[in-house]
Structure formats: C-alpha cells, structure tokens
Amino acid sequence: MERIGLEPGSEIGGYTVVAPLGSGGMGTVYRAVDGGGDAVALKLLHPHVGSDAVTRDRLRREVHALQKLKHPGVAAVLDAEADSTEAFLVTELVAGDNLEEHVRERGTLDAEELLDLAEGLRDTLVAVHGAGVVHRDLKPSNVIIGDDGPVLIDFGLAQAADDSKLTSDGLVLGTPGYLAPELLDGEEPDDASDFWGWAAVLVFAATGRPPFGSRPLEAVLARARSGDVDLDGLGPLTATALRGALAPDAADRTAPDDVVAALTLVVAEGEPVADETETTVLTADDVVGTTVLGPEPATVAVAPVVAAAAVAPVAAANDGQTRAFDPTAVDEPEDEEWEDDPEGVDWIEEDLDASEEPEPEGSGYERPPALRRWGTLLAAALLLGSAGALYPGIALVVFVLVVVVVRTIGSTVEAMYGRRERAGVRRSDRPIAVATAPWHLLRSVVGLLPSLVVATSIVVIVLGVSWWLIGNDHWTVGGSPSGQEPQGLTATILVGALVLIGAAVVWWGPLSLMTRTGARRVLAVVAPGPLGALVATVILLAASAVFIVQILTGAPITWAPLPTPVLP
C-alpha cells in the first residue's frame, strides 16, 4: 500500500528513513541510510505520480541516462525502483545548503560568487544535455552550494530529450517564475529552456528576490512572458546580461557563454560607470555592447493570454514549489471589461496586480521559524532552580542578564527578517543589525520591566505568606531556629522554588514573547539541530547535578548580593 509520508525509522526498498528534507510536486525527499550505513537522498514519488505508467517508464529511462553521467556538478543517481507500488529514486546526499537557504541565511552572492555559480551550473547543464537529459525544473532549491561548487539535484522532473510530454495536454509541470515562456505556451523543454531557468536562478542569487515576483501567479506568468524581470540593485553590465538571457523569444536570448563573459568582466574590472546621457546595451551577439545616445525609451510590459474554454484554478501566489498548472487559464476580475479577441488579448501587469490584492507584493522572503526547545528549556529551569536554591542572589542576577541578552538578539534578528520580507536579502542586513543593536537593547530593557514588576510582586506575596505561616507557628522550617537565617534542606528547596516562580513569571509574563523568541533564535545558533539540542541538554543537566549534590550534602545558602534574612 502506498504511504503518504514516512516516519523516521521506516524502511523502503532496503533504505531506512532518517528525516524528511523537503517536498515538491513530484514527491517527498528524505535523508536515508543504505544497508551499509551510508547517507543518501531518497525521493519517494507521490502516489498519484508513482501510479502513472508513463511516469514509471520515463523514470527507468531517466535513471539509465543519468547513471552514465559522472560529473561533480550532478548528484549521482544510485538506485531507483519504478515497478513497485512505491516508486522512488535514490541519489547521493550532497553536503551544503541549497541556494535558497544559502541566500536567506548569508545574503546575496557577490560578483565573484555569482560568476562561480554561473560557470559551475553552465558546465553542469552542458554535461546533462550531452547525456540526452533535460532537467526542466531549474530553481534555487534544486541547486546545492557545496564546498567544490554548485551541484544540481532533483532530477525527478528531468526527461529524455525524445520523451513525450509528461502531463496531459494543456498542463505544464514546473515552478512558475523559473519556467521558460515557451513552456508556458506548450512547447517541449529543451536545452534553451533549461538555460532560461539557469539565468532566472542567477537573478535570484544576485538579488535575493524571485526574478518575476511571487504573487499573484497570473502576474508572475505575465512578467515571464514579457521579459519583465526584477533586476533592481544590479550593476548595468550584470543586469543587461541577465535580462538578455531571459528574453521571451529563445532566438533573442544572450548565449550562456556571453553571460559568463560579462560576469567575468565585472569581476575583473567592475561595473561600468555610465554617463547620465548614455545607456550601455548588451545584445545577444555582442557581450561588449553598443552605446545608445539619449535616454532609453520607456516600455510597458504586456503579455498575451490565450482564451481557454475550461478555466483551471490558479494558485494566488508563487510559493517556489513545483506544480502542474494551466498557463493559459486566467481568472477574469469582475470589475474589468475584457476585449473579445479570438487571437488573445494584452493587459498591463499593474492591472493584473490591482485585480488581486491591495497590499504590496513583498520580496517573497520567508523568515525561518523559531522552533520551541522544550527539552533544553526544562534542563535550563532545573539548573536555575538548583543554583538558585544555594545562590539565589547570583542566580537571579545572571538570569536577568541572560534574558536581556536573548531579548536584544531576538529583537534585532526579527527586525532583520522583517526588512528581508519587505525588500529581500541584502548584504547590508547584518551591518544594519549590528548598528541598531543598542536601540534593540534599550527596547529589550524597557519591555522587560513589566514582567520584572509582576514577578517581584508575586514573589513578595508568596514570601510574605510564608513568613506569616512561620511566625504564627503554622509552619516550621526544619534546621532553622527562630531568629536565625534559614538553612537546611527545607530552606534551600523553598528558596529554589521562589527563584523558579519569579523566573517563570518573567518568562511567560507581560510582554514576554520576545524573551521566548530570542531564546529560540539564540539556541538555534548555539545548539543547532537535534544533536545540538541534545548536547546542550546534557551539559545543563550535568551542571544541575553539581548543585543538587551540594544541596543534598547540606551546603549553606549564600545570600549575597541579597540581604541575609532572619526567621521570625
């Protein structure tokens, strides 16, 4: 029976699943290990895909072609199963982040890094095409930034050059914004369409933004068809080379070698400084370019739409995932009058945007989630309680300082993510974050005050009730005679409990969300992943054990810098 989603420890085809890595239109990719314990990437096709006989036949031919290809820029195909009810593909597991993650975490590529990426992917695509295979789904998440250069992964959409179409008539399988315009019009994928996707990937790497925007999907398709690519912030030579490579007509596109030549020139000599009255234009045939006097004429990006008899649903946004969709189907806004033209109509992309959503488009950047770390949090609470039982003053001071630090870091990081969501990833993100840290420190201290006031009030109330119970002989603290400072096991447990009560109110009290968010962000860096969480938890538990042993052996309470209390 076909399984949708595999839990860690599941076995399929002799491979043991370790963890999911991602999911797309064709299937879900898992980190797995083979019988010898070596790590691999296993792509389990979705049931509706794996059950298709045509897809299975293509998978066999694709694996046969790719297994012959030995290239450092291609994740080697190790195994495949096309005849089982659970069709899957196994490739080597390439170390490194994919380009989307790399740009999100480290910012856009500089000129030299962009050139390395362009050269590496160009050489890889030449080798892939030489093996008779077209990748068809070039996008940032399918490019791994490895130590030895970029590596192309996820050939689950690749097809032999002489294969029939994968999808039914009228449907296109791929990722909007990274699919060449000719594919949207129903043509077969080929080398040229792959290199169009290559250029779109380079634009993302250089700008940190989807090359044709992210929403609405109709507008993304319209911009791709018209060549209206977002190149804001790039130098004139880089922008012109990439714009030329993304021309809607394949015959007009700048050749990949010419794009690489332009990027090489940028690395060697920098971007040209253009005169205010001149515009440098790079053509597909001449990477050096010609000079056109006067201002460049303004253009309006338009795109044809073929009327469809049956309108298929179109997603409201381009989320970067591979999907099957009808590129000719466009929902007509109710408040717009469309011209009845059997040959198709043109519309301005601004009108398309206005018909969908009033809010700004944004950059398409998604901030990483702040994952909860309950195991580490409980271990830290145990350490605070045991340390606070013996050294309450020092423990509270350290706790407050730690809270201020994590709140400051959390506020700074969340502000950076907010800027990236509005404008995309930029090299200036980290310098701006460092420069604004003092402001976020002030915000953190002010925001912490309400929780501190409430926590102090609750601790005072609990302490007052306890003092009244002791003074009226309703409660006796063992080992602590009247008129002397509290000592002994009962006293240390009481003090540790009061410290934890105060800390809990600070942690979950008024305006405390940034405290928890900041702690998650810090732990994600200091103790990343399950292994980091395990190591951090073990260290915290070991430190707690030291204080617990002291408590059980009767160590005295050290009150400084707090005043020493005396029992009534």
N, C-alpha and C positions, 0 to 999 in steps of 0.2 A: 504493500500500500504506500502511496506517495505521501511523504511527510512534508509539511509546511513549517520550516524552521527546525533546526537541530539543536538540541541541548548539548552543552559540554559533556564529553564522555560518550556521545552517540557514535556508532560505527556505521560506515557506509563504504562498501567496496574495499574493505581492508584498511581504511583510514579512520583514525579516531579524531573527532571534532574537539578542538580546544576552545575556540571562541569565534563569534561572528566578526567579520571585518567590514561588511557593507552589503548593500542590496541594490539592484537595478532592475531594468525592465526584463532582462533575460533570466536572472537568477540571483541567488544569495551566495556570497563568498565567505568562506570560513578559514580560519587558521586551523590546520590539522597536522597530525603526525602520521607518517607511514609506519609499516611494520618494524623498521629499523630505528624508529625514534626521531627521524629527520623531519624538520618542519616543512610543510608545503602549504600552498593555497588551493583549496578545493572549492570549485564553483558548482553548486547544485542548481540545475535548471528548474525554474518554476514549473509546477505540474502541468499548466496549460501549454507551456512551451515544450517540455520534455515529452509530452504525449503526441506531438506532431511528427508524423513520419518523415516529412520533408526536412524538418529541422534536424532530426536524428541522422538522416543521410548526409546532410551538409556537415554535421559535426564530425562524422567519420572522415570525410574528405579534407576538412579543415585541419584536423589533427594530423593526418598523414602529411599534409603540406608543411605544417609548422614544425613537426618533429624533424624534418630535413633541414630546417633553418637553424643554424648555430650562430648567433650574433649576440654580443654583450648588451645590446640595447633592447633585446626582446626577452621577456620572461619565458624560460624554456618550458615547453609542454611535456609533461612527464607521463601522463596517463589520461585515459578517458573511458567512459562507459556510455555507449549510445543505445544498447539493446535492452538494458534493464528498465524497470518502471521508474527508476530514479536515475535519470541521465545526469552525468557530471563530467567536469573537466578538471584536471589536476595540473598545476604549474608550480614552478619553483617559487618560493616565498622570498620576495626581494626586500631587503632591509632598506628602511628610509620612509619618509613621509611622501604622500602624493603631492602633486604640485598645488592643489587647492589648499591642503593643510599647511604646506610649506609657506605659501604666500600669506595665509591667515595668521600664522604664528610669527613669521620673520619679516614680513613685508615684501614689497615688490622686488623683482630682480634688478640689479644694476646693469649697465651696458655690457660688461664683460660676462656676467652670469647669463644674460639674455642671449648673447652670442653663443655661449657654450650649449645652452638649451636648444637653440635653433639648429646648430650644426649637428648635435647628437641626435635629435629627432629626425632631421632630414636624412642622415645616413641610415638610420634605422628603417625609415619608411622606404627608402630605395631598396634595402635588403628584403623587406617584407614584400614589396611589389615584385621584386625579382623572383620570389618564390611563388608568384602567382596568386597572392592573397591581398585583399583589400580590407583594411581594418574597419572603416566605416564609422567608428564612434570615437574619434579623437576628441578628448576633453580633458580638463585639468586633473580630474580624479583618476584618469587612466594613465597618468604619467607619474612614475616614481622618481624622486630626486635621490639617486643613490650616490655612494662615495665615488664611483667610477663614471658618473654621468647619468643622464636620464635613461629610464627603462620603460618601455611600452608594455602595458599589461592589459588584461581583459580582452581577449580575442573572442569572447562569446558572441560578438556580432560580426566578426570577420567572415568574409565569404570569398570563395574562389572566384577569380575574375570571370569565369564562364558559367557560374551558377545562375539559376533562375532566381527571380525575386523571392525574398523571404516572406514578405507579408502579402496579404490579398491586395487586389487592385484598389488603388485609391488611398492606401495606408502607407505611411513611412515610419520606419523604426529607427529611432535615434534620439539625440539630445538637441532640442531647439536652441538656436544660438551658436551651435557648433556643427550644424549640418549645412552643406553647400547648397546654394539656391537651386541648382539643377536637380538635386534630390527631392526638394520640395515640389518640383514640377513633374516628378515621376520618372526621371531618368535613372539609369543604373549607376551605382557607385563605381568609381574608378580611381586611378592614381591622382587625377586632378582634384577630385572631391576630397580625398584624404589630405592633400596639401592645403586645400582651403581650410580644413579643420586644424591643420598644423599652424596656419597663420592666426586663426582665432585663438588657439591656445597661447601663442606668443603674446597676443594683445592682453589676455588675462594676466599673464606673468609680468608684463611691463606696467600694467595699470592697477591690477588688483580688482578689476571690475569685469563682469560679463561683457563681451565685446559688443553685444547688441541689446543690452539691458536685461532685466529679469521679469518684467511684467508690464502690461498683460501679454499673454503668449502671442496673441494676434500681432501686437506691435513688434515683438521680437522677430517674428517671421517676416513682417513687412520691412524692417530695417535690414535684415539679412538679404532679402531680395533686392533692395535698393542700394546696398553697399554703404548704408549709413552707420558706420562703425564708430564707437566711442574711443577716441584717441586723445582726449584731453590730458594735458600734462606731459605728453611725449615731445621730444625734440622733432624738428621738421623733417630730418632725414629718416629717422626711425618711423615716424608717423606716415610719411609718404610711402615708404617701402611696404609697410604692413597694409596700408589702405589699398595699394596696388595689388597685393596678394589676395585681397578679399573682394576683388571686383566681382560683380554678379555674373558677368559673362566670362566663361573659362578662357576664351581666346584673348581677353584683355588683361589677364592676371600677370602680375610680375612673377617671373620664374623664381623658384626657391633659391637657386644659386645666386640670383641677383639680390634677393632679400638678404641672404647671408653676407654677400659682398658689401651691402650697405651697412649692415650691423658691424662688420669688420672695420669699415672706415670710421664709424662712430667711436669704436674702441680705440682706434689708432690716433684719430685726430679730433675727436669730439664732435658735437653737433655744430653745423654751420651757423654763424651769426647772420641772420637775414636782415637786409636793409628794409626800412619801413615801406619803401616803394617797390620792393621786389618780392617775388614768390618763387621758391625753388620747387620744380615739379619733377618727380621721378617717374619715368614711364617704364613699361614692362620690358622695353628693349634697351633702355639706357639707364644704368644704375647711377651714373654721374648726374644726369638730369639736364634740363634746359632752363633758362631764366626767362620768365614772362614779366614784362614791364607792366606796372599799374596794378591796381587792386584786383584780387581774384574775384570773378563774378560769383554772386551768391547763388546757391542752388537749394532746391526744396526736394527732400527725399520722398519719393512716391513709390508705390508698389502695386502691381496688378493683382487682382483677385479673380479667379475663375469661379463663376457661379456654379454652385453644387445643388443637385436635385435633392439629395439627402444630406442634411447638415448633421455632422457628428459633434458630440460635446467636446469642447476645447477647454483645457485647464486654464485657470485665471492667472497663473504665474509660472514662470520657468524656474523650477527648483534645481536644475542641473542634472536631473536624472533622465535616464534613457526611457523612452516610452514610444508606443505606437500611436500615431495621430493622423488626422486628415488635414493636410496643409492647405487644402482649398476651401475648408469649411470655416466661415467666419460668421458669428452671430451678429445680426444687424441691430444696432441700437434703435429703440422705439422712437426716439425723438429726432432721428435723422431720415432724410429723404434720399434714397439711392437711385441713381440713374439706371434705367433698364437698358443694359448694353450686353448683347449676347457674346461679345468678344471679351468681356471683362471690364472692370471699372478701376479707376485710380482714386486713392484717398491719401490725404496727408496724415502722417503718423501722429501729429498733435491731436487731430480729431479723434483718432483711434484711442489715444491715451485718455482724452477727456470723456469718452463714452464709457470708460470702465471705472476708474477710481479717482476721486478728487485729491487724494493725498499724494505727496511726492513719491517718486519711484524708489528712491533709496539706492544703495550700492549693490544690494544682493548679498552683502556680507552677513553671516550668521555668527553671533558670539558663541563661544564654547560654553556648554552647560557647566554650572557649578555643582559638582556631584557631592552628595552627602557622604560623610565618612563616619558612620555611627561607631564602628569598632574602635577607630582611633580616638574619637571623642570620648567614649566611655573609659578608655585607658587613661586619657588625659585627666578626666574627672577623678579617677581613682588616685592618680598621682597628686592632684591638688588637695584632695581630702586628707590623704595620709601625711603629706608635707605640712598642710595647714594645721593638723592636729598637734604637731610639735613646734612649728614655727609660724603661727597664724599671721603675725605682722608682716614678715618677709614674704610669705606665700601670697597674701593679698596685694602687696605692692607689685610683685612680679606678675601676678595675674592681670592687674590693671594695665601695666605697661605692655604686656602681650596683646591685650585687647585693643589698645590704642594703635599698636603697630599693624595688626591684621585689619583693623577698620581703615587705616590710612591706605594700606596696599589695596584692599578691596575697592575703596572709593576711587583710587587712581586707575586701577585696571578697568573697572566698569565704565568710567568716563572715557577711556581709550576705546573700549569696544563700542560705546555709543557713537563716537566720532567715526569709527570704521563703518558702522551701519549706515551712517548718513553720507559719507564721502568715499568709502573704500579704504583699503590698506595703503598706507603711505610710509615712506622712510622716516618721516618726521614724527611718527606716532610715539616712539619711545623717548626721543628727546623732549617732546612736549609733556609726556607723562612725568619725566624726571623734573622738569621745570615747574610743573604745577603741584608737585608733591607737598610743598609747605602749605598751600591752600587746602589740600585734602587733609593734611594733619590737623589744621585748625577746625575744619568741618567735623573731623572724627572726634576730637576732644569735646566740642560743643554738643555733638549728637550723643555722646556717651553720658553726659551729665544727667539726663532724666532717669536712665537705668541705675546709675550710681545712687541717686537720691532715693529712689524707691527701694533699692536693695538695702541701703543703710537703714532706712525706716523699718523695714521688715526685720532685719537682724536685731535692731534695738528693741523692738516689740517682743521678739522671741526671748532675747536676753533678759528683758525686764520681767516677763512672766516666770522665767526660770529662777531669777533672783528672788522673786516673791515666794515661790514654792519652797526654796531653800530656807529663806528667812523665817517662814512660818512652820518649819519642821515638817512640811508635806513631802519633802524630797531630800534625801541625804546623798551627797557626793562622796562615794567611798574613798578613803585615803586622804581626804581633805578636811581637816578640822575647821570649825568656825573661827573666823578672824585670820586665817592664813590664805595664801594664794592656792587656787585649785591645782591639784596634781593627782597622779594616778591614772589608771586605765579609764575609769568612767569620765574623768575630766577631759582627757585627751579625745575620747570619742565625741563628747559634747562639743568641744571646740572645733574638731574637724567637721562635724555636722553643720555648725553655724557658718563656717567658711564656705561649704558647698551650697548652703541655702543662698548666701549672698551672691556667689558666683552664678548660680542658676538664674537668679532674677536679672543679673546683668546680661546673661546670655540670651534670655527669652523675654526680657522686659521691654519697656517703651523704646522705640527707635533702635531696636537691636538687630534688625535684619542685616544691616551692613556688617555687623560683628560676625555673624554666621557665614555670610557670603565671603567676606575677606578671609576667614579661616579656611574655607574650602579652596579658595584661589591659592593661598599660601601652601596648603598641603598638596595641591596638585603639582606644585613645582618642587617642594622639598621632598615629598614622598610620592612620586608619580606611580600610577597604576596599582594593581593588586599587590605586586611584590613590594613596592614602596610602602603601601599601607600596612602590610604585614610586618615589615622591618620596624616601622615607626611604632606600631602597637607593641611589639616585643620589647623595644627599648623603654617605652613608657611603663610597661608592666614591671620590667626589671628595676627601674628606678623606684617604683611604688613599693616593691618588695623590701628595699633597703629601709624605707621609713617604717613600714609595717613591723619589721623585725625590731626596730628601736622602740616602737610603741609597746610591743609585747614584752620587751625586756625591762620596761619601766623607766625609759628615758624621760627626763623632766621637760616641761614645756618652756620654751624660750619665747617671751612675750615681745621683746624689742622688735620694732620701734614703738609698739603699743605700750601703754602704761600697764603695770602689773596689777591685776585685780585682786581683791581680798574678799573672801566669802563672808556673808553677814553672820 
